[in-house]
């Protein structure tokens, strides 16, 4: 009587084909994943920036009129007079759109001064734009995706 081997498994060729198929699928998925990560990165940075504008507004209302935000391309700096309180760098591929060197500060009543009531656009390398809007009289800050560029 001859016993037959009951060993089951995959051949090397089958494993190579499966790995090749997975590699091709990852090649298609990687750009979409990168775009999604950058899209969420610009949104998070815009919300953080809006929070810091509110912080500066509250400091100005409380009598610290020298606290300002200065926009510098891919980062912004919070200053009190000439002293840098904090520097916030943007995530990779994210930058301010056409606001280099602008300063944001508020009156003692919370009304915006400097660039005043403005919409500041933050863009990523895929062209997704977030708007951070400072309202004219109130200084209220609103964050939203740009209606045409999202």
C-alpha positions in Angstrom: 0.0 0.0 0.0 1.3 3.4 -1.0 0.6 6.4 1.2 -0.1 9.7 -0.5 1.1 12.9 1.0 -1.7 15.2 2.2 0.5 18.4 2.4 -1.4 21.4 1.1 0.0 24.9 0.5 0.8 27.5 -2.0 3.5 27.3 -4.6 6.1 30.0 -5.0 4.5 31.2 -8.3 1.1 31.7 -6.6 2.7 33.8 -3.9 4.6 36.0 -6.3 1.5 36.6 -8.4 -0.5 37.6 -5.3 2.2 40.0 -4.1 2.5 41.5 -7.6 -1.3 42.1 -7.7 -1.2 43.7 -4.2 1.7 45.9 -5.4 -0.3 47.1 -8.4 -3.3 47.9 -6.2 -1.1 49.9 -3.8 0.3 51.8 -6.7 -3.2 53.0 -7.6 -4.2 53.7 -3.9 -1.1 55.6 -2.8 -1.9 58.9 -4.6 -5.5 58.9 -3.3 -4.3 58.2 0.2 -1.7 61.1 0.0 -4.3 63.5 -1.3 -6.7 62.6 1.5 -4.0 63.0 4.1 -3.1 66.5 2.7 -6.8 67.4 2.5 -7.3 66.7 6.2 -3.9 68.4 7.0 -5.0 71.7 5.4 -8.4 71.5 7.3 -6.7 70.8 10.6 -4.2 73.6 10.1 -7.0 76.1 9.2 -8.9 75.2 12.4 -5.7 75.6 14.4 -5.0 79.0 12.8 -8.6 80.1 13.5 -8.1 79.1 17.2 -5.0 81.2 17.4 -6.7 84.2 15.8 -9.4 83.9 18.6 -6.6 83.6 21.2 -5.0 86.8 19.9 -8.4 88.6 19.8 -9.0 87.6 23.4 -5.6 88.8 24.5 -6.2 92.2 22.6 -9.6 92.6 24.3 -8.0 92.0 27.7 -5.6 94.9 27.2 -2.6 93.3 25.6 -2.7 95.4 22.4 0.8 94.3 21.2 -0.2 90.6 20.6 -0.3 89.9 16.8 -0.2 87.1 14.3 2.2 87.5 11.4 1.7 85.3 8.3 4.9 84.0 6.7 4.2 81.8 3.7 4.1 78.3 5.1 3.9 79.3 8.8 2.6 82.0 11.1 4.1 83.6 14.2 2.3 84.9 17.3 4.2 87.9 18.7 3.8 90.1 21.7 5.6 93.2 20.7 9.0 92.0 19.3 8.9 88.7 21.4 7.9 85.6 19.5 5.4 83.7 21.7 4.9 80.8 19.2 5.7 79.7 15.7 3.3 77.4 13.9 4.7 75.6 10.9 2.3 74.2 8.3 2.1 70.5 7.4 4.0 69.4 4.3 2.5 71.0 1.1 0.3 73.5 3.0 0.8 77.3 2.8 -1.0 80.6 3.0 -2.1 82.0 -0.3 -1.0 85.6 -1.0 -0.8 86.8 2.6 3.0 87.0 3.2 3.9 89.5 5.9 0.4 90.4 6.8 -0.4 91.0 10.5 -3.6 90.2 12.3 -4.5 92.0 15.5 -7.7 93.5 17.1 -8.9 96.6 18.9 -9.8 96.6 22.6 -13.4 95.9 21.5 -12.5 92.9 19.4 -12.8 94.5 16.0 -10.1 93.5 13.5 -7.2 95.8 12.7 -4.2 95.1 10.5 -5.4 93.3 7.5 -8.8 93.8 9.0 -11.9 91.9 8.0 -10.4 89.5 5.5 -10.5 86.1 4.1 -7.2 84.3 4.4 -6.9 81.3 2.1 -4.8 78.2 3.1 -4.0 75.9 0.2 -2.3 72.5 -0.2 -0.3 71.1 -3.1 -3.5 69.5 -4.6 -5.2 72.8 -4.8 -7.7 72.3 -2.0 -8.3 75.7 -0.3 -9.7 76.4 3.1 -11.0 79.9 4.0 -10.5 81.6 7.3 -12.7 84.6 7.4 -12.5 87.4 10.1 -15.8 89.3 10.2 -15.7 93.1 10.0 -17.3 94.5 13.1 -17.3 91.6 15.5 -14.0 89.9 14.8 -15.7 86.5 14.7 -13.7 83.9 12.9 -15.2 81.4 10.5 -13.5 78.4 8.9 -14.8 76.6 5.8 -13.7 74.9 2.7 -13.5 77.2 -0.3 -16.8 76.6 -2.2 -15.1 76.5 -5.7 -11.8 74.8 -4.8 -12.7 71.8 -2.7 
